[in-house]
Amino acid sequence: MPDSEKTRYECGYDLELDALIEGDVAWLFLPEQTVALPRVPTLSGTRYHRGAVSFWVDKDKVILEQGQESWRSCFAVGMADR
């Protein structure tokens, strides 16, 4: 398994983002900003969180929360360009 993996996600019809997982940090490349989220404890899957942004991966299900907005139907569409 590589040390880092960058994946492109589509969240509904209105959001596309790239996520780079490096150890215990998820880098999210959002349309308006890039954020580094540390991994936090969770009962299921892997969750990264800082401030108002949360990125949760549990098997094939991915949830992104940013402020008051939530995308619960994100899915990987392939590897992102590095």
C-alpha positions as CSV (number, residue, x, y, z in Angstrom):
1,M,0.0,0.0,0.0
2,P,1.4,3.4,-0.9
3,D,2.2,6.0,1.8
4,S,-0.2,8.4,0.2
5,E,-3.2,8.1,-2.2
6,K,-5.1,10.9,-3.9
7,T,-8.6,10.1,-4.9
8,R,-11.3,12.2,-6.7
9,Y,-14.8,12.2,-5.2
10,E,-18.1,13.4,-6.4
11,C,-20.6,14.5,-3.9
12,G,-24.0,14.8,-5.5
13,Y,-24.3,17.1,-8.5
14,D,-22.7,20.2,-7.0
15,L,-19.4,19.2,-5.5
16,E,-16.2,17.5,-6.7
17,L,-13.1,17.3,-4.6
18,D,-9.7,15.5,-4.3
19,A,-8.6,13.9,-1.1
20,L,-5.0,12.9,-0.3
21,I,-4.6,10.6,2.6
22,E,-1.1,10.7,4.2
23,G,-0.8,8.6,7.3
24,D,-3.1,10.2,9.9
25,V,-3.9,13.3,7.9
26,A,-6.4,13.8,5.1
27,W,-5.8,16.7,2.7
28,L,-9.0,17.9,1.1
29,F,-8.8,20.0,-2.0
30,L,-12.1,21.7,-2.0
31,P,-13.2,24.3,-4.6
32,E,-12.7,27.3,-2.3
33,Q,-9.9,26.0,0.0
34,T,-7.4,23.2,0.9
35,V,-7.6,21.8,4.4
36,A,-5.6,19.3,6.4
37,L,-7.7,17.2,8.7
38,P,-6.2,15.0,11.4
39,R,-7.7,11.6,12.0
40,V,-9.9,11.4,15.0
41,P,-11.3,8.4,16.9
42,T,-14.5,6.8,15.6
43,L,-16.4,3.6,16.2
44,S,-16.7,2.8,12.5
45,G,-14.6,3.6,9.5
46,T,-12.0,6.4,9.4
47,R,-12.9,10.0,10.3
48,Y,-10.8,13.2,9.8
49,H,-12.0,16.4,11.4
50,R,-10.8,20.0,12.1
51,G,-13.0,23.0,12.9
52,A,-16.1,23.0,10.7
53,V,-14.9,20.3,8.2
54,S,-15.3,16.6,8.6
55,F,-14.5,13.8,6.2
56,W,-15.7,10.3,7.1
57,V,-15.0,7.1,5.2
58,D,-16.7,3.8,6.1
59,K,-16.2,1.1,3.5
60,D,-17.7,2.5,0.3
61,K,-19.6,5.3,2.0
62,V,-18.1,8.8,2.3
63,I,-19.6,11.8,4.1
64,L,-18.3,15.3,3.9
65,E,-19.5,18.0,6.3
66,Q,-18.5,21.6,5.9
67,G,-20.1,24.2,8.2
68,Q,-23.9,23.8,8.0
69,E,-23.7,21.8,4.7
70,S,-23.5,18.0,4.5
71,W,-22.9,15.7,1.5
72,R,-23.8,12.1,2.4
73,S,-23.6,10.6,-1.1
74,C,-20.0,11.1,-2.0
75,F,-18.3,8.4,-4.0
76,A,-14.9,7.8,-5.5
77,V,-14.6,8.3,-9.2
78,G,-11.0,7.4,-9.7
79,M,-7.5,8.5,-8.9
80,A,-6.8,12.2,-9.0
81,D,-3.9,13.8,-10.9
82,R,-1.0,14.5,-8.6
